[in-house]
């Protein structure tokens, strides 16, 4: 089990480095090719838009062997990245958008596939810790990889970054192949489970998964909603240079790393529902602090928000892994990703519009929305739900109950 835990953390480090480096460079490269900031911003939309198709894409993971599919997707992503060697001028800028879209689809499949594979590689007591370590690894790469990617781009150009980013999914595929998985077959899905709405039904009909996922969705949406407001707070209210945004980003990243390292123990003692509530409250406190007119408190607020946000995400992912039947884990995981990250598509532009009222009103609105979601959750007590069908009372699958891999 310890070996598998280390492999999953290494997978998160490698995939996080490659994706974070390339996502920044794709925008810079498009800007240099076209001279258009609007087109450069659209590369990010190409990456995130496929998350809306999560319920459909996740179904593939329940109809095919998961590990071979995840390995194939990583190798396909590496091949797609190599197509960027054909980019020589503005006429090939469309290739950057095409590869960014491939990246987005692969994110959905790989994230959901990894979420579905974890319960087959780790004991239930390890899930919270490993999910937290993975979160810390990914956040750490967000601090390092963009700088490395931008530096390599400035030194050797976009093709050098392509080589680096394409190597990462190949290495990840190798690590996936070395995992030791428990072979327990999924419960055969009924006709109702084969429907496209099966992921939504399983995810939201039980409180044990519904509450953490909704809290994570609210917190993540509010993080996007307040992005423009934080820019305004820094540049207009605090009258600081735009470079100070880098300080806030680093502070939030440091908080996320710290939060990921300790969330596993909280999940073991309190459960995903309580951790989701705590994370949402911390994120709300961080939003409130970032609106105060003193920059040290703004930095402290970024750290607090950085701790709270991954708590909500890790709590939701762990709840889905623990309380979903293994036969449906692929589509339910992908549906959960859609529920958590899909609202960003609306939250970001709404936040950009709301900032015309000033920097603080959107932050106050985010605090109110987060605390309202928590209050709605606490209206009913957080109880320990029974494990998903096919699990024993300890949360473990019966021996030889699943041969999907």
C-alpha positions in Angstrom: 0.0 0.0 0.0 2.8 2.4 0.9 4.3 1.7 -2.6 1.1 2.6 -4.3 0.7 5.7 -2.2 4.1 6.9 -3.3 3.3 6.1 -6.9 0.2 8.2 -6.8 2.0 11.2 -5.3 4.7 10.9 -8.0 2.0 10.7 -10.7 0.5 14.0 -9.3 3.9 15.7 -9.3 4.7 14.7 -12.9 1.2 15.4 -14.3 1.0 18.6 -12.4 4.3 19.9 -13.6 3.6 19.1 -17.3 0.1 20.5 -17.3 0.9 23.7 -15.3 3.9 24.5 -17.5 2.0 24.0 -20.8 -1.2 25.7 -19.8 0.7 29.0 -19.2 3.0 28.6 -22.2 0.0 27.9 -24.5 -1.4 31.4 -23.8 1.9 33.1 -24.2 2.6 31.2 -27.4 -0.8 32.2 -28.8 -0.3 35.8 -27.9 3.1 35.9 -29.6 1.7 34.2 -32.7 -1.5 36.3 -33.1 -0.9 39.4 -31.0 -4.4 39.0 -29.6 -4.9 38.8 -25.8 -8.5 37.6 -26.4 -7.3 34.6 -28.4 -4.6 33.9 -25.8 -7.3 33.8 -23.1 -9.3 31.3 -25.2 -6.7 28.7 -24.8 -7.7 28.4 -21.1 -11.4 28.0 -22.1 -10.4 25.2 -24.4 -8.8 23.4 -21.4 -11.7 23.8 -19.0 -14.7 23.6 -21.3 -14.6 19.8 -21.6 -15.3 19.4 -17.9 -19.0 20.1 -18.8 -19.0 16.8 -20.7 -17.9 14.9 -17.6 -21.0 12.7 -17.2 -20.6 11.4 -20.8 -16.9 11.0 -20.8 -16.9 9.3 -17.4 -19.1 6.6 -18.8 -16.2 5.4 -20.8 -14.3 4.6 -17.6 -17.1 2.2 -16.5 -17.3 0.4 -19.9 -13.6 -0.3 -20.4 -10.7 -1.5 -18.2 -9.7 1.7 -16.3 -6.0 1.4 -16.0 -5.4 0.6 -19.7 -7.7 3.4 -20.6 -5.9 5.9 -18.4 -2.5 4.8 -19.8 -3.8 5.1 -23.3 -5.1 8.6 -22.7 -1.8 9.7 -21.3 0.1 8.3 -24.3 -2.4 9.9 -26.6 -1.9 13.2 -24.9 1.8 13.0 -25.4 1.3 12.3 -29.1 -1.1 15.2 -29.4 1.4 17.6 -27.8 4.1 16.5 -30.4 1.7 17.9 -33.1 2.7 21.3 -31.9 6.1 20.9 -33.6 4.1 21.9 -36.7 3.5 25.4 -35.3 5.8 27.8 -37.2 3.7 31.0 -37.5 0.2 32.5 -37.1 -1.3 30.2 -39.7 -0.8 27.2 -37.3 -2.2 28.9 -34.2 -5.3 26.7 -34.5 -3.1 23.7 -33.5 -2.6 25.3 -30.1 -6.3 25.5 -29.6 -6.8 21.9 -30.8 -4.2 20.5 -28.5 -5.6 22.6 -25.6 -8.9 21.0 -26.2 -7.3 17.5 -26.2 -5.7 18.5 -22.9 -9.1 19.4 -21.5 -10.7 16.0 -22.5 -7.7 14.1 -21.2 -8.0 16.0 -17.8 -11.6 14.8 -17.4 -10.7 11.2 -18.2 -7.5 11.1 -16.3 -8.8 12.8 -13.2 -11.9 10.6 -13.1 -9.9 7.5 -13.9 -7.4 8.2 -11.1 -10.2 8.8 -8.6 -11.7 5.5 -9.7 -8.4 3.6 -9.4 -7.4 4.9 -6.0 -9.9 2.7 -4.0 -8.6 -0.3 -5.9 -5.0 0.5 -5.0 -5.3 1.8 -1.4 -7.1 0.8 1.8 -10.0 3.0 2.8 -8.0 4.4 5.7 -5.3 5.7 3.3 -7.6 7.5 0.9 -7.9 10.7 2.8 -4.1 11.0 3.4 -3.2 10.2 -0.2 -5.8 12.5 -1.6 -4.3 15.3 0.6 -0.8 14.5 -0.4 -1.8 14.5 -4.1 -3.4 17.9 -3.6 -0.2 19.3 -2.0 1.9 17.9 -4.8 -0.3 19.5 -7.4 -0.3 22.8 -5.7 3.4 22.7 -5.3 3.8 22.2 -9.0 1.6 25.2 -9.7 4.2 27.3 -7.9 7.2 25.8 -9.7 6.0 24.7 -13.2 4.7 28.0 -14.6 8.0 29.7 -13.8 10.0 26.8 -15.3 7.8 26.7 -18.4 7.9 30.4 -19.0 11.7 30.4 -18.5 12.2 27.5 -20.9 9.9 29.2 -23.5 11.9 32.5 -23.2 15.2 30.6 -23.6 14.4 27.9 -26.3 10.9 28.7 -27.5 7.7 26.8 -27.5 9.0 23.5 -29.0 11.3 23.0 -26.1 8.3 23.3 -23.7 6.5 20.8 -25.9 9.2 18.2 -25.4 9.2 18.7 -21.6 5.4 18.5 -21.4 5.1 15.5 -23.7 7.6 13.6 -21.6 5.5 13.9 -18.5 2.4 11.9 -19.6 4.7 9.2 -20.9 6.4 8.9 -17.4 2.9 9.0 -15.8 1.8 6.1 -18.0 4.7 4.1 -16.9 3.9 4.7 -13.2 0.3 3.7 -13.8 1.5 0.4 -15.3 3.5 -0.4 -12.1 0.6 0.1 -9.7 -0.5 -3.0 -7.8 -4.3 -3.1 -7.9 -6.8 -5.3 -6.1 -8.8 -7.2 -8.6 -12.4 -7.0 -7.6 -15.2 -7.0 -10.3 -17.7 -4.2 -10.5 -21.3 -5.0 -9.7 -22.9 -5.3 -13.2 -24.8 -2.1 -13.8 -28.5 -2.3 -14.4 -30.2 -0.7 -17.4 -31.0 2.4 -15.2 -27.3 2.7 -14.3 -26.4 2.7 -18.0 -28.3 5.9 -18.6 -26.4 9.1 -18.9 -28.1 10.4 -15.8 -26.8 7.6 -13.7 -23.8 9.6 -12.5 -26.0 12.5 -11.3 -28.5 10.1 -9.6 -25.8 8.2 -7.6 -23.9 11.4 -6.8 -26.8 13.5 -5.4 -29.3 11.0 -4.0 -27.1 10.2 -1.0 -26.2 12.9 1.5 -22.7 11.5 2.1 -21.6 12.5 -1.3 -24.1 15.3 -2.1 -23.0 17.6 0.8 -19.2 17.6 0.2 -19.6 18.0 -3.5 -22.0 20.9 -3.2 -19.7 22.6 -0.7 -16.7 22.1 -3.0 -18.7 23.4 -6.0 -19.7 26.6 -4.1 -16.2 27.3 -2.8 -14.5 26.6 -6.2 -17.1 28.8 -7.9 -16.5 31.6 -5.5 -12.8 31.4 -6.0 -13.4 32.1 -9.7 -16.0 34.8 -8.9 -13.6 36.7 -6.7 -10.5 36.7 -9.0 -11.2 40.0 -10.6 -12.2 41.5 -7.2 -8.8 40.6 -5.8 -7.1 42.3 -8.7 -9.0 45.4 -8.0 -8.3 45.2 -4.2 -4.6 45.1 -4.9 -4.3 47.7 -7.6 -7.0 50.2 -6.7 -7.8 49.9 -2.9 -4.3 48.9 -1.6 -2.5 50.9 -4.4 0.1 48.2 -4.8 1.9 47.1 -8.0 0.4 44.2 -10.0 3.4 42.1 -9.1 1.9 41.9 -5.6 -0.6 39.5 -7.1 2.3 37.0 -7.3 2.8 37.3 -3.6 -0.9 36.5 -3.0 -0.7 33.5 -5.4 2.3 32.2 -3.6 0.7 32.7 -0.2 -2.4 30.8 -1.3 -0.3 28.1 -2.8 1.6 27.7 0.5 -1.7 27.4 2.3 -2.9 24.8 -0.1 0.3 22.7 0.4 -0.2 22.9 4.2 -3.9 22.1 4.0 -3.2 19.1 1.8 -0.7 17.7 4.2 -3.1 17.7 7.2 -6.5 17.1 5.7 -6.0 13.3 5.7 -6.0 13.2 9.5 -9.1 15.4 9.7 -11.0 13.1 7.3 -10.1 10.1 9.3 -11.4 11.7 12.6 -14.2 13.9 11.4 -15.4 12.6 8.0 -15.7 14.3 4.6 -18.9 16.2 5.5 -17.4 18.0 8.5 -14.1 18.7 6.6 -16.1 20.1 3.7 -17.9 22.5 6.1 -14.6 23.5 7.8 -12.9 24.1 4.4 -15.8 26.3 3.2 -15.8 28.4 6.4 -12.0 28.9 6.1 -12.4 29.9 2.5 -15.1 32.4 3.5 -12.8 33.8 6.2 -10.0 34.1 3.7 -12.3 36.1 1.3 -13.3 38.4 4.2 -9.7 39.0 5.2 -8.5 39.8 1.6 -11.0 42.6 1.5 -9.6 44.4 4.5 -7.5 47.6 3.9 -4.2 46.3 5.2 -1.9 44.2 3.0 -0.5 41.9 5.7 -4.1 40.8 6.5 -4.7 40.3 2.7 -1.7 38.0 2.6 -2.9 36.1 5.7 -6.4 35.8 4.1 -4.8 34.3 1.0 -3.1 31.6 3.2 -6.3 30.8 5.0 -8.3 30.6 1.7 -5.5 28.4 0.4 -5.9 26.0 3.3 -9.7 25.9 3.0 -10.2 25.4 -0.7 -8.3 22.1 -1.1 -10.1 20.8 2.1 -13.4 21.1 0.3 -12.0 19.4 -2.9 -10.3 16.5 -1.1 -13.3 16.0 1.1 -15.6 15.7 -1.9 -13.2 13.4 -3.8 -12.8 11.1 -0.8 -16.6 11.0 -0.2 -17.2 9.9 -3.8 -14.5 7.2 -3.6 -15.9 5.9 -0.3 -19.6 5.9 -1.1 -19.9 5.0 -4.8 -20.3 1.5 -6.1 -17.1 0.5 -8.0 -19.0 -0.3 -11.2 -20.1 3.4 -11.4 -17.1 5.1 -10.0 -15.8 6.4 -13.3 -19.0 8.2 -14.4 -19.8 9.4 -10.8 -16.2 10.8 -10.4 -16.5 12.6 -13.8 -19.9 13.9 -12.9 -18.5 15.2 -9.6 -15.8 17.0 -11.4 -18.4 18.6 -13.7 -20.5 19.7 -10.6 -17.4 21.1 -8.9 -15.6 22.9 -11.7 -18.4 23.5 -14.3 -19.8 26.5 -12.4 -16.5 28.3 -13.0 -17.6 28.9 -16.6 -20.3 31.3 -15.3 -18.7 32.4 -12.0 -15.6 34.0 -13.6 -17.5 36.3 -16.1 -20.0 37.2 -13.4 -17.2 38.2 -11.1 -15.7 40.2 -13.8 -18.9 42.1 -14.2 -19.5 42.5 -10.5 -16.2 44.1 -9.9 -17.6 47.3 -11.5 -19.3 47.8 -8.1 -15.8 47.8 -6.5 -13.5 45.1 -5.2 -15.1 44.5 -1.8 -18.8 43.8 -2.8 -17.9 40.6 -4.7 -15.8 39.4 -1.8 -18.6 40.0 0.7 -21.1 38.3 -1.7 -18.7 35.2 -1.8 -18.6 35.2 2.0 -22.4 35.3 2.2 -22.9 32.6 -0.4 -20.3 30.2 1.3 -21.8 30.7 4.8 -25.3 30.2 3.4 -24.2 26.9 1.9 -22.7 25.9 5.2 -25.9 26.9 7.1 -28.0 24.8 4.7 -25.7 21.9 5.4 -25.8 22.2 9.2 -29.6 22.4 9.1 -29.4 18.6 9.1 -26.8 16.9 11.2 -23.8 15.3 9.5 -24.1 11.6 10.1 -21.9 8.8 9.0 -23.3 7.2 5.9 -23.2 3.5 5.1 -20.5 2.4 2.6 -21.5 2.0 -1.0 -23.0 -1.3 -2.2 -20.3 -3.9 -2.6 -18.3 -2.7 0.4 -18.2 -4.3 3.8 -18.7 -2.4 7.1 -15.1 -1.3 7.2 -15.5 0.3 3.7 -13.4 -2.4 2.1 -14.5 -4.5 -0.9 -15.0 -8.2 -0.3 -12.0 -10.3 -1.6 -12.1 -11.0 -5.3 -15.3 -9.0 -5.7 -14.1 -7.0 -8.7 -12.1 -7.9 -11.8 -12.4 -4.7 -13.8 -8.6 -4.3 -14.1 
